[in-house]
Amino acid sequence: MVKFNRFTLDNGLRVIVNEDKATPMAVLNILYDVGARDEDPGQTGFAHLFEHLMFGGSVNIPSYDEPLQRVGGENNAFTSNDITNYYITLPAVNLETAFWLESDRMLSLAFSEKSLEVQRNVVMEEFKQRYLNQPYGDVWLNLRPMVYKTHPYRWATIGKELSHIENAQIGDVKAFFKKHYNPQNAIMVVGGDVDTEQVKMLAEKWFGPIPAGEKYHRNLPQELPQHEERRATITAKVPLNSIYIAFQMADRMSEAYYITDLMSDILSRGNSSRLYKTLIKEKQIFSEVHAYMTGSLDTGMFVIDGRPLPGISIETAEAAIWEELEKLKAEPVPVDELTKVKNKTESTMVFSEISLLDNAMNIAYFELLGDAELLNTEPARYLAITAQQVQQQARAMLVKENSSTLIYLAE
């Protein structure tokens, strides 16, 4: 059970405090309600470019890392299709340093042609290295547009194409910052050896004077249900043939999300999971095979991917995957198997409460979903799922008409 206090500043910044006196450390986590889905289709990759720009110095602080390192702190960030998240961990006695660093970034980044040039090159290099020049690196650049035809999830966080980053102008970048990086579009969680009153005082002092900004109202084109099988084959410089099968799945707040999450564990969590046991150990068709989901706020993706062993044809490998999916649809999961994956899920959640940073991130994320309190009811939602629900969900979702299959053939 995670306990916390909350308050909202006049400028709309939501602040949640998770007091944990068992540690001498503190964490300050800021979630901005902006991700790659909020980008212009002609200017993608901006949310991720921004994450890099946020470390390029702000108006009053030319170097972000230096003051933090001096007080024994660490920081990082990540961007997804849905959110951008920044965090600092440091000794609790130095908490105020985190406040003035983050507030200065929110108040005003130091936008300069030089900073933009540097970060643009960093991101372009990352695009080339991780997505274009690495085996299977472009899988999401190819798979997303197969699964999504209208929703902005059709491009990856890095962006749709390199030229979008290459051509990013300072004016566009400033407009993106003004639109999304403001107090009413942010959720701040402070955790660790802190005191709610102290956090309130620091929040008022450092964040209170920042103008609220305009409220961003999201109005995205939603993805229509898929009714036809989609396929693509790519011949590429990859070590082994590879297969990816993606299914459209429910959004993050749907009950079906939880059922699908358990289904991915039944198929592929650990050595006793179905795909591992049958396709790797018994039949020796794959060298590796996985089932996972994107957990997106809007329509998500449930993906199964695998690398067949040398000498095994793609057709044999694909048929073997479908055979396992048909079993899920044909009969309910035995009670003990379902109980085992539920227990694993529950213990993962309990363990994440031990980590100060995980806790802070989770609280911020659930607040974004509607209410941080939801974090405490999560385990119960999983435990309530029945074998019949899993079977029904498999029957509805794991069908050819809802599948996008991407095959890589080694040159």
Backbone torsions as a table, in degrees:
resi	resn	phi	psi	omega
1	MET	NA	118.1	-179.8
2	VAL	-95.0	125.1	-179.7
3	LYS	-104.3	143.5	178.1
4	PHE	-156.4	162.1	174.4
5	ASN	-115.9	158.2	-179.2
6	ARG	-145.2	155.0	172.3
7	PHE	-156.1	163.7	179.8
8	THR	-126.4	133.2	178.0
9	LEU	-75.9	162.6	-179.2
10	ASP	-59.4	-28.3	-179.3
11	ASN	-84.2	5.2	175.0
12	GLY	96.7	-3.3	179.4
13	LEU	-70.3	121.8	177.4
14	ARG	-86.3	130.0	-178.7
15	VAL	-123.6	130.1	179.4
16	ILE	-124.4	133.3	-176.3
17	VAL	-116.6	127.3	179.3
18	ASN	-116.1	93.7	-177.2
19	GLU	-74.9	126.7	179.1
20	ASP	-141.3	97.4	-173.3
21	LYS	-79.7	0.8	-177.1
22	ALA	-80.6	-2.4	-177.6
23	THR	-132.5	149.2	175.6
24	PRO	-85.0	-0.3	-174.7
25	MET	-95.9	165.3	173.2
26	ALA	-137.0	156.3	175.9
27	VAL	-131.6	140.8	172.3
28	LEU	-123.2	117.9	-176.0
29	ASN	-120.1	127.0	176.3
30	ILE	-119.0	120.6	176.5
31	LEU	-102.8	123.3	173.7
32	TYR	-99.3	132.4	-177.3
33	ASP	-79.2	63.9	177.4
34	VAL	-150.2	136.6	177.8
35	GLY	-145.3	-171.7	-177.3
36	ALA	-61.2	-22.3	-179.7
37	ARG	-69.8	-15.0	-177.5
38	ASP	-94.2	8.6	-177.4
39	GLU	-88.5	158.6	172.6
40	ASP	-73.2	132.9	-178.7
41	PRO	-56.4	-21.7	178.3
42	GLY	-93.5	-3.0	179.4
43	GLN	-139.5	68.6	-177.1
44	THR	-90.2	165.0	-179.9
45	GLY	86.4	2.7	-175.9
46	PHE	-69.9	-40.1	-178.4
47	ALA	-60.4	-41.1	-179.3
48	HIS	-73.3	-39.9	176.1
49	LEU	-58.2	-38.2	-179.5
50	PHE	-63.4	-40.3	178.7
51	GLU	-56.0	-39.9	178.3
52	HIS	-70.0	-43.2	-179.3
53	LEU	-61.6	-30.6	-177.3
54	MET	-65.1	-15.1	178.3
55	PHE	-101.0	6.7	-176.7
56	GLY	-89.5	12.1	179.1
57	GLY	99.3	147.2	178.5
58	SER	-120.2	-178.8	-170.8
59	VAL	-50.3	-48.8	-176.3
60	ASN	-100.7	-5.1	-175.6
61	ILE	-130.5	94.8	-175.9
62	PRO	-63.5	-35.1	177.8
63	SER	-119.4	120.0	-175.3
64	TYR	-74.9	-41.4	-172.0
65	ASP	-73.0	-34.8	-172.3
66	GLU	-56.8	-55.8	-178.5
67	PRO	-60.4	-31.5	-177.8
68	LEU	-71.4	-43.2	179.6
69	GLN	-64.0	-33.5	-179.9
70	ARG	-62.9	-28.2	-179.5
71	VAL	-104.7	17.8	174.9
72	GLY	74.6	29.0	-178.5
73	GLY	-103.2	163.4	175.7
74	GLU	-133.0	155.1	179.0
75	ASN	-147.2	159.7	172.2
76	ASN	-165.5	-176.2	-178.5
77	ALA	-159.5	163.3	171.0
78	PHE	-148.8	154.4	177.6
79	THR	-122.2	141.3	172.5
80	SER	-126.7	-173.3	176.3
81	ASN	-69.3	-17.8	-175.5
82	ASP	-109.3	-37.3	-172.1
83	ILE	-139.2	164.5	168.8
84	THR	-126.5	130.2	-172.3
85	ASN	-130.0	128.2	179.5
86	TYR	-117.8	140.4	179.1
87	TYR	-145.4	150.7	177.2
88	ILE	-130.3	132.6	168.5
89	THR	-117.7	139.6	-177.9
90	LEU	-162.0	164.8	175.7
91	PRO	-58.3	136.8	-174.7
92	ALA	-57.9	-29.5	-179.5
93	VAL	-64.2	-20.8	-178.7
94	ASN	-104.4	21.4	-174.2
95	LEU	-51.4	-38.4	-174.5
96	GLU	-61.4	-29.7	177.6
97	THR	-58.1	-42.5	178.9
98	ALA	-62.1	-39.1	-179.7
99	PHE	-63.5	-47.6	-176.5
100	TRP	-73.2	-29.6	176.1
101	LEU	-65.4	-50.4	-176.5
102	GLU	-69.7	-35.6	-177.7
103	SER	-69.5	-33.9	-180.0
104	ASP	-68.2	-34.8	177.9
105	ARG	-67.9	-39.7	-179.4
106	MET	-70.0	-37.9	-178.6
107	LEU	-63.2	-49.7	-179.0
108	SER	-171.4	119.4	174.1
109	LEU	-74.2	153.5	176.1
110	ALA	-85.8	85.6	-179.3
111	PHE	-76.0	119.2	173.7
112	SER	-138.4	154.0	177.9
113	GLU	-57.9	-35.9	-176.9
114	LYS	-66.8	-47.9	179.3
115	SER	-60.3	-42.9	179.7
116	LEU	-62.8	-43.8	-179.5
117	GLU	-59.2	-47.3	-178.9
118	VAL	-60.4	-52.0	-175.5
119	GLN	-69.8	-33.1	177.6
120	ARG	-61.4	-43.3	178.9
121	ASN	-65.6	-38.5	178.2
122	VAL	-61.0	-47.4	-177.7
123	VAL	-67.8	-39.1	178.3
124	MET	-63.4	-39.2	178.3
125	GLU	-63.6	-43.2	178.2
126	GLU	-61.4	-42.5	178.5
127	PHE	-57.1	-48.1	-177.8
128	LYS	-66.4	-47.9	-174.9
129	GLN	-67.2	-49.7	-171.5
130	ARG	-86.4	-27.5	-172.3
131	TYR	-110.9	-32.6	-174.7
132	LEU	-102.1	-34.8	-173.3
133	ASN	-106.4	11.0	-178.5
134	GLN	-113.4	139.4	178.1
135	PRO	-55.1	132.8	-178.8
136	TYR	63.7	7.0	-176.9
137	GLY	-62.1	-29.8	-176.0
138	ASP	-92.2	14.8	-175.7
139	VAL	-57.0	-43.5	-177.2
140	TRP	-75.5	-26.0	176.1
141	LEU	-67.8	-27.4	179.7
142	ASN	-94.2	-37.7	-173.8
143	LEU	-77.7	-40.9	-178.2
144	ARG	-56.7	-48.1	179.7
145	PRO	-67.2	-15.1	174.4
146	MET	-76.8	-41.5	-175.7
147	VAL	-78.8	-36.9	-176.1
148	TYR	-113.9	125.4	178.9
149	LYS	-105.1	-28.0	-177.4
150	THR	-120.8	-37.5	-176.0
151	HIS	-70.7	144.4	178.4
152	PRO	-65.0	-1.4	169.7
153	TYR	-66.0	-4.0	-176.4
154	ARG	-71.8	-8.9	170.8
155	TRP	-118.3	155.3	-179.0
156	ALA	-79.5	165.5	-178.8
157	THR	-57.7	-36.2	-178.4
158	ILE	-65.3	-21.8	-178.8
159	GLY	120.1	164.6	-177.0
160	LYS	-75.2	-43.8	179.7
161	GLU	-149.6	157.1	-175.3
162	LEU	-57.7	-36.5	-174.7
163	SER	-62.0	-28.1	-179.3
164	HIS	-62.8	-38.6	178.9
165	ILE	-76.2	-42.9	-178.6
166	GLU	-55.2	-38.1	-175.3
167	ASN	-96.7	8.8	-179.1
168	ALA	-63.3	122.6	-178.8
169	GLN	-100.8	155.8	-176.8
170	ILE	-59.9	-35.6	179.2
171	GLY	-64.0	-42.2	179.5
172	ASP	-64.5	-41.2	-177.9
173	VAL	-64.9	-43.7	178.7
174	LYS	-62.7	-40.4	-179.4
175	ALA	-64.4	-39.9	179.7
176	PHE	-64.0	-40.9	179.5
177	PHE	-63.2	-47.6	-177.0
178	LYS	-62.0	-36.7	-176.2
179	LYS	-72.3	-38.2	-169.3
180	HIS	-114.1	-27.6	-173.4
181	TYR	-97.5	75.6	177.8
182	ASN	-141.7	165.2	-174.2
183	PRO	-55.1	-38.4	-176.2
184	GLN	-77.5	-6.9	177.9
185	ASN	-106.3	16.2	-175.4
186	ALA	-129.1	153.0	174.8
187	ILE	-128.3	124.7	-179.6
188	MET	-110.8	128.8	175.8
189	VAL	-118.0	128.9	177.3
190	VAL	-117.9	126.7	-177.3
191	GLY	-134.4	168.9	177.2
192	GLY	106.8	-150.6	-176.8
193	ASP	-79.2	67.3	-177.0
194	VAL	-127.7	168.8	-177.3
195	ASP	-126.2	134.3	-174.4
196	THR	-56.5	-42.3	-179.3
197	GLU	-63.7	-40.5	178.9
198	GLN	-63.6	-42.5	179.5
199	VAL	-64.2	-40.4	179.5
200	LYS	-60.3	-44.2	-179.3
201	MET	-63.6	-45.9	-179.3
202	LEU	-66.0	-38.4	-179.7
203	ALA	-64.8	-44.6	178.0
204	GLU	-61.3	-44.1	-176.3
205	LYS	-65.0	-47.7	-172.1
206	TRP	-94.3	-33.5	-176.9
207	PHE	-105.1	-24.1	-177.3
208	GLY	-52.1	-43.3	-176.5
209	PRO	-75.0	-8.5	-177.2
210	ILE	-73.0	128.7	179.6
211	PRO	-59.0	144.2	-175.3
212	ALA	-62.0	-33.0	-175.7
213	GLY	79.1	174.1	178.9
214	GLU	-83.7	144.8	179.8
215	LYS	-77.1	128.6	178.6
216	TYR	-88.2	123.8	177.7
217	HIS	-106.6	116.5	-175.8
218	ARG	-78.6	131.2	177.0
219	ASN	-141.4	80.2	-173.3
220	LEU	-96.5	146.7	174.8
221	PRO	-69.1	122.9	-177.0
222	GLN	-84.0	149.6	-177.9
223	GLU	-75.0	134.3	176.6
224	LEU	-81.4	153.0	177.2
225	PRO	-58.3	144.8	-178.8
226	GLN	-86.7	136.9	-178.8
227	HIS	-128.3	11.0	176.8
228	GLU	-142.8	146.2	179.3
229	GLU	-68.8	136.5	178.0
230	ARG	-119.7	138.7	-177.5
231	ARG	-140.4	148.2	172.4
232	ALA	-150.7	145.5	177.6
233	THR	-126.3	132.6	-179.1
234	ILE	-123.7	130.2	173.0
235	THR	-97.0	123.9	-172.3
236	ALA	-146.7	168.8	176.9
237	LYS	-78.8	78.2	177.9
238	VAL	-123.1	151.0	-176.9
239	PRO	-66.8	-36.3	-177.0
240	LEU	-137.0	153.5	171.3
241	ASN	-59.7	152.8	-176.1
242	SER	-148.9	150.6	-177.7
243	ILE	-132.9	135.0	178.2
244	TYR	-127.8	124.2	175.5
245	ILE	-119.7	118.1	-178.5
246	ALA	-113.1	138.4	177.4
247	PHE	-119.8	141.8	170.2
248	GLN	-66.4	139.4	178.0
249	MET	-135.0	173.2	-174.8
250	ALA	-67.8	162.2	178.0
251	ASP	-73.6	168.8	-171.9
252	ARG	-60.6	-30.0	-176.0
253	MET	-92.5	-0.6	-178.6
254	SER	-81.8	150.5	176.6
255	GLU	-62.3	-32.3	-179.2
256	ALA	-62.2	-25.2	177.7
257	TYR	-58.5	-46.3	-177.1
258	TYR	-66.6	-39.3	179.1
259	ILE	-64.7	-44.0	-179.1
260	THR	-65.4	-35.4	178.1
261	ASP	-61.9	-45.8	177.3
262	LEU	-64.1	-37.3	179.7
263	MET	-61.0	-40.2	179.2
264	SER	-64.5	-34.1	177.8
265	ASP	-70.9	-39.9	177.7
266	ILE	-59.3	-41.2	-177.2
267	LEU	-76.2	-36.4	-165.7
268	SER	-146.6	19.0	178.5
269	ARG	-100.1	106.9	175.5
270	GLY	85.6	175.3	-173.8
271	ASN	-74.0	-12.0	178.8
272	SER	-98.6	4.3	-179.3
273	SER	-73.3	160.2	-171.9
274	ARG	-62.8	-48.4	-176.6
275	LEU	-65.0	-39.5	-179.4
276	TYR	-66.0	-49.4	-175.0
277	LYS	-62.2	-47.9	-173.5
278	THR	-82.8	-48.2	-169.6
279	LEU	-88.9	-23.2	178.6
280	ILE	-99.2	-52.4	-175.2
281	LYS	-77.3	-57.5	-172.6
282	GLU	-74.8	-57.5	-173.6
283	LYS	-86.7	-16.3	179.5
284	GLN	50.0	53.6	179.0
285	ILE	-98.4	-37.4	-176.7
286	PHE	-114.0	150.3	170.2
287	SER	-84.8	-32.1	173.1
288	GLU	-153.0	148.7	178.1
289	VAL	-152.6	138.0	-173.7
290	HIS	-137.1	151.8	169.6
291	ALA	-129.5	131.4	-178.2
292	TYR	-157.9	173.2	179.9
293	MET	-137.9	161.3	-176.9
294	THR	-84.3	-21.7	179.4
295	GLY	60.2	36.3	-176.0
296	SER	-72.1	154.5	-179.9
297	LEU	-66.1	-36.0	172.5
298	ASP	-100.4	-165.7	-179.6
299	THR	-44.0	123.9	-175.4
300	GLY	-100.7	-173.0	178.5
301	MET	-126.1	132.5	172.6
302	PHE	-107.9	122.5	-170.7
303	VAL	-123.3	138.6	170.4
304	ILE	-120.2	125.9	176.5
305	ASP	-132.7	152.6	-178.3
306	GLY	-158.9	156.4	175.6
307	ARG	-116.2	109.9	178.5
308	PRO	-66.2	148.9	176.4
309	LEU	-67.2	153.8	177.8
310	PRO	-55.4	139.0	179.9
311	GLY	92.6	-13.7	177.4
312	ILE	-95.9	126.9	-178.1
313	SER	-73.8	155.2	178.0
314	ILE	-59.7	-39.3	-178.7
315	GLU	-61.4	-43.9	178.7
316	THR	-62.9	-43.9	-177.8
317	ALA	-64.2	-45.6	-178.5
318	GLU	-64.5	-42.4	179.5
319	ALA	-62.2	-36.1	-179.3
320	ALA	-67.1	-38.3	177.0
321	ILE	-63.2	-48.2	-178.0
322	TRP	-62.3	-33.2	178.1
323	GLU	-60.9	-41.1	178.4
324	GLU	-67.6	-37.6	179.3
325	LEU	-67.6	-37.9	179.2
326	GLU	-64.2	-34.9	177.9
327	LYS	-62.2	-41.1	178.4
328	LEU	-60.7	-35.6	-177.8
329	LYS	-79.6	-30.7	-173.0
330	ALA	-75.1	-40.5	-177.9
331	GLU	-140.8	148.2	-179.4
332	PRO	-60.4	147.5	177.3
333	VAL	-64.9	131.4	177.6
334	PRO	-56.2	145.5	-174.7
335	VAL	-54.7	-44.8	-176.2
336	ASP	-66.0	-35.0	178.6
337	GLU	-66.9	-42.7	179.8
338	LEU	-66.6	-42.5	179.7
339	THR	-60.8	-40.0	-178.5
340	LYS	-62.4	-45.5	-179.6
341	VAL	-70.6	-32.0	175.8
342	LYS	-63.5	-43.3	-179.5
343	ASN	-62.9	-40.7	178.7
344	LYS	-62.9	-42.6	-179.8
345	THR	-62.9	-45.2	-179.2
346	GLU	-62.6	-43.5	-177.8
347	SER	-67.7	-34.2	176.2
348	THR	-60.4	-42.7	-179.6
349	MET	-65.9	-42.3	-179.4
350	VAL	-63.9	-42.2	180.0
351	PHE	-64.9	-34.3	-178.6
352	SER	-67.3	-21.0	177.6
353	GLU	-71.6	-17.7	-179.2
354	ILE	-75.8	-33.6	-178.6
355	SER	-81.6	123.2	-179.0
356	LEU	-57.2	-45.6	-176.2
357	LEU	-69.9	-45.6	178.1
358	ASP	-56.2	-43.7	179.6
359	ASN	-58.4	-48.8	-178.1
360	ALA	-62.0	-43.6	179.2
361	MET	-63.4	-43.0	-179.6
362	ASN	-64.1	-43.2	179.8
363	ILE	-60.1	-45.9	-179.4
364	ALA	-61.8	-42.9	-177.3
365	TYR	-65.5	-43.2	-179.8
366	PHE	-70.3	-30.3	173.8
367	GLU	-64.4	-38.8	176.7
368	LEU	-64.1	-37.8	179.3
369	LEU	-67.7	-16.2	178.7
370	GLY	145.7	-32.5	-179.3
371	ASP	-171.4	124.4	-179.1
372	ALA	-57.4	-25.8	179.3
373	GLU	-59.4	-26.1	-179.7
374	LEU	-57.0	-27.5	179.7
375	LEU	-55.0	-38.3	-176.7
376	ASN	-78.1	-15.0	179.9
377	THR	-101.2	-2.9	-179.2
378	GLU	-54.9	-53.6	-177.0
379	PRO	-54.5	-41.1	-178.8
380	ALA	-61.5	-33.7	-179.7
381	ARG	-65.6	-37.5	177.5
382	TYR	-72.0	-43.1	-175.6
383	LEU	-64.9	-24.1	-177.2
384	ALA	-81.0	-9.6	-174.6
385	ILE	-72.2	137.6	-178.7
386	THR	-103.9	162.2	177.5
387	ALA	-61.6	-34.2	179.4
388	GLN	-64.2	-39.8	179.6
389	GLN	-64.2	-39.7	178.9
390	VAL	-62.5	-44.9	-179.8
391	GLN	-62.9	-45.4	179.0
392	GLN	-61.0	-43.6	-179.6
393	GLN	-63.6	-41.7	178.5
394	ALA	-61.3	-43.4	-179.5
395	ARG	-63.8	-36.8	-177.6
396	ALA	-76.8	-37.0	-169.7
397	MET	-98.1	-41.0	-172.4
398	LEU	-87.6	63.7	179.8
399	VAL	-123.6	152.7	-177.6
400	LYS	-54.9	-39.9	-176.7
401	GLU	-65.6	-15.5	-179.2
402	ASN	-109.3	17.7	-174.0
403	SER	-112.9	146.7	171.9
404	SER	-124.9	115.3	-174.8
405	THR	-109.4	123.5	179.5
406	LEU	-116.0	124.5	-178.1
407	ILE	-117.9	130.9	173.9
408	TYR	-102.9	128.0	174.3
409	LEU	-109.6	131.2	179.0
410	ALA	-70.7	133.4	179.1
411	GLU	-59.7	NA	NA
